[in-house]
Amino acid sequence: MIAETPPTPYYAVIFTSLRTPNDNGYNDTASKMEDLAKTMDGYLGIESAREDVGITVSYWSSLECIRAWKQKSEHLEAQQKGRFEWYSKYKVRICKVERDYGFTL
């Protein structure tokens, strides 16, 4: 699904990852984190895809809201598990979206 975002500017957090072969509750935790993010101030939407490389983009109204999400205790626990169990490598990029456009058939 493509997120319905507001007029620019807003922010995108791009999380790109390579997984380990272990599941160890990954899918359940990922679903819980998505539900939790939706309750946070400034959350605008999310898009995610996984083949060999996983890419999740979450959209936020401000950098302060992104900081609050990063420091949420449940999210901190998931980050810790990610480092030790679920990911062999990951990268986080935070971007300001200056312009967006699209097409719908």
C-alpha positions as CSV (number, residue, x, y, z in Angstrom):
1,M,0.0,0.0,0.0
2,I,1.2,3.5,-0.8
3,A,0.9,6.0,2.2
4,E,-1.3,9.0,1.8
5,T,1.0,11.8,2.9
6,P,0.1,15.5,3.4
7,P,1.4,18.4,1.4
8,T,5.2,18.8,1.7
9,P,7.3,19.4,3.6
10,Y,7.4,16.3,5.8
11,Y,10.0,13.8,6.8
12,A,10.8,10.2,5.7
13,V,12.8,7.6,7.8
14,I,14.2,5.0,5.4
15,F,15.2,1.8,7.1
16,T,17.0,-0.6,4.8
17,S,18.0,-4.0,6.1
18,L,19.4,-7.5,5.5
19,R,17.9,-10.2,7.7
20,T,19.5,-13.1,9.5
21,P,17.8,-16.5,8.9
22,N,16.3,-16.3,12.4
23,D,12.7,-15.3,12.9
24,N,12.5,-15.4,16.7
25,G,9.3,-13.3,16.8
26,Y,10.4,-10.8,14.1
27,N,7.1,-10.7,12.2
28,D,5.0,-10.3,15.4
29,T,7.3,-7.5,16.7
30,A,7.3,-5.7,13.3
31,S,3.5,-5.7,13.3
32,K,3.4,-4.4,16.9
33,M,5.9,-1.6,16.0
34,E,3.8,-0.6,13.1
35,D,0.7,-0.4,15.3
36,L,2.6,1.5,18.0
37,A,4.0,4.0,15.4
38,K,0.5,4.8,14.3
39,T,-0.3,6.0,17.8
40,M,2.6,8.5,17.9
41,D,2.2,12.2,17.4
42,G,3.3,13.2,13.9
43,Y,3.0,9.8,12.3
44,L,1.9,10.1,8.7
45,G,2.2,6.6,7.2
46,I,4.4,3.7,6.3
47,E,5.4,1.7,3.2
48,S,7.3,-1.6,3.4
49,A,8.7,-4.2,1.0
50,R,11.0,-7.2,1.5
51,E,12.7,-9.5,-1.0
52,D,16.5,-9.9,-0.4
53,V,16.7,-6.4,1.0
54,G,14.0,-5.0,3.2
55,I,13.0,-1.4,2.8
56,T,10.6,0.3,5.2
57,V,9.8,4.0,4.8
58,S,7.9,5.8,7.6
59,Y,6.6,9.3,7.2
60,W,6.6,11.9,10.0
61,S,5.6,15.6,10.4
62,S,8.8,16.7,12.2
63,L,12.2,15.7,13.3
64,E,11.0,16.0,16.9
65,C,8.4,13.3,16.3
66,I,11.0,11.1,14.7
67,R,13.2,11.5,17.8
68,A,10.3,10.7,20.1
69,W,9.6,7.5,18.1
70,K,13.2,6.5,18.2
71,Q,13.2,6.8,22.0
72,K,9.9,5.0,22.7
73,S,10.7,2.2,25.1
74,E,9.1,-0.6,23.1
75,H,10.9,0.6,20.0
76,L,14.2,0.7,21.9
77,E,13.6,-3.0,22.9
78,A,12.9,-3.9,19.2
79,Q,16.0,-2.0,18.1
80,Q,18.1,-4.0,20.5
81,K,16.6,-7.4,19.3
82,G,17.2,-6.3,15.8
83,R,20.9,-5.7,16.4
84,F,21.4,-9.1,18.1
85,E,18.9,-11.4,16.4
86,W,17.2,-10.2,13.2
87,Y,19.6,-8.1,11.1
88,S,23.0,-8.8,9.7
89,K,23.1,-5.2,8.4
90,Y,20.9,-2.2,8.4
91,K,21.0,1.5,7.5
92,V,18.7,4.4,8.6
93,R,18.3,7.5,6.5
94,I,16.3,10.5,7.6
95,C,15.2,12.8,4.8
96,K,13.1,15.9,4.4
97,V,10.6,15.5,1.6
98,E,10.5,18.7,-0.3
99,R,8.3,17.6,-3.2
100,D,6.1,14.6,-4.0
101,Y,3.8,13.7,-6.8
102,G,2.1,10.6,-8.1
103,F,-0.4,8.9,-10.4
104,T,-3.5,6.8,-9.7
105,L,-5.2,4.9,-12.5
